[in-house]
Amino acid sequence: MSVLVQYVIVRGDLLKTMNWPVGAVIAQACHACTAVTHLFYNDNYTQAYLANLDVMHKIVLEIPDETSLNNLSLILTNENIHHKLWIEQPENIPTCLVTKPYPKDKVQSYFKKYKLLKL
């Protein structure tokens, strides 16, 4: 089995055009990571991922905007790739998406076109 990984996909426009503070954007990713871990806590991959906290592997990528994020969520849902689309409240703004842990070779094809998030 390949390494277990979580993909964290963050909207780049929050930083670049909407001028969100970096800390606020990082908080969105933290919320989504916590939520997806809770939602899929009993999943075998999640349990294996949590079994050795010192070797957790996350890949943080940038997606251009809300439409792209929503489209990716729809694709993942249709492909039965479990994830959490984080929607910030009370603004009701989709900000990021995080997959539950998966073997990297099972899910990386969905994320190859995105680049690492750069602040």
C-alpha positions in Angstrom: 0.0 0.0 0.0 1.3 3.5 -0.8 1.6 6.2 1.8 -1.6 7.5 3.4 -2.2 11.1 2.6 -4.7 13.8 3.1 -5.2 16.4 0.4 -6.0 19.9 1.6 -7.3 22.2 -1.2 -7.5 25.9 -0.4 -9.0 28.7 -2.5 -6.2 31.0 -3.7 -8.5 33.9 -4.4 -9.2 34.2 -0.7 -5.7 35.5 -0.2 -5.0 37.1 -3.6 -8.2 39.0 -4.5 -10.4 38.9 -1.4 -7.5 39.8 0.9 -8.3 37.4 3.7 -5.6 37.3 6.4 -3.3 34.2 6.1 -4.3 33.1 9.6 -8.0 33.1 8.6 -7.3 30.9 5.6 -5.2 28.5 7.6 -8.0 28.3 10.1 -10.3 27.2 7.3 -8.0 24.3 6.5 -7.8 23.4 10.2 -11.5 23.4 10.5 -11.9 21.1 7.5 -9.2 18.7 8.6 -10.8 18.4 12.0 -14.3 17.9 10.5 -13.2 15.2 8.0 -11.3 13.3 10.7 -14.4 13.4 12.9 -16.8 12.4 10.0 -14.6 9.4 9.0 -13.1 8.6 12.3 -14.0 4.9 12.2 -12.7 4.5 8.6 -9.8 2.0 8.3 -7.6 4.5 6.5 -8.3 7.2 9.0 -7.5 4.9 11.9 -4.2 3.8 10.2 -3.4 7.5 9.6 -4.0 8.4 13.2 -2.1 5.4 14.5 1.3 7.1 14.0 0.8 10.9 14.4 4.5 11.6 13.8 4.3 10.5 10.2 1.0 12.1 9.0 1.3 13.3 5.5 -0.8 16.2 4.1 -0.5 17.9 0.8 -1.8 21.5 0.7 -2.8 22.7 -2.8 -4.3 25.8 -4.2 -7.4 26.0 -6.3 -8.4 29.2 -8.1 -11.8 30.1 -6.8 -15.2 29.0 -5.5 -16.5 27.6 -8.7 -13.4 25.4 -9.1 -13.7 24.2 -5.5 -17.4 23.3 -5.9 -16.7 21.5 -9.2 -13.9 19.5 -7.5 -16.2 18.6 -4.7 -18.8 17.4 -7.2 -16.2 15.2 -9.0 -15.0 13.7 -5.8 -18.5 13.0 -4.6 -19.4 11.3 -7.9 -16.2 9.2 -7.7 -17.0 8.3 -4.1 -13.9 10.0 -2.7 -14.8 11.0 0.8 -14.0 14.6 1.7 -15.3 17.6 3.6 -16.1 20.8 1.8 -15.7 23.5 4.4 -18.2 26.3 4.2 -17.5 29.2 6.4 -20.4 30.5 8.4 -22.3 32.8 8.8 -20.9 34.0 5.4 -21.8 30.7 3.7 -18.6 30.8 1.7 -16.9 27.5 0.5 -13.3 28.0 1.5 -11.5 24.7 1.3 -11.8 20.9 0.9 -10.0 18.1 2.7 -10.1 14.4 1.8 -10.1 11.7 4.4 -6.8 9.8 4.5 -6.3 7.6 1.4 -3.4 5.7 -0.2 -1.8 8.4 -2.3 -1.9 6.3 -5.4 -5.7 5.9 -5.1 -6.5 9.6 -5.2 -3.5 11.7 -6.5 -4.9 11.7 -10.0 -7.7 14.0 -8.9 -5.2 16.6 -7.7 -2.3 16.5 -10.2 -3.3 19.7 -11.9 -3.1 21.8 -8.8 0.0 23.4 -7.4 1.2 23.6 -3.8 -0.3 26.6 -2.0 2.2 29.5 -1.7 1.6 32.4 0.6 
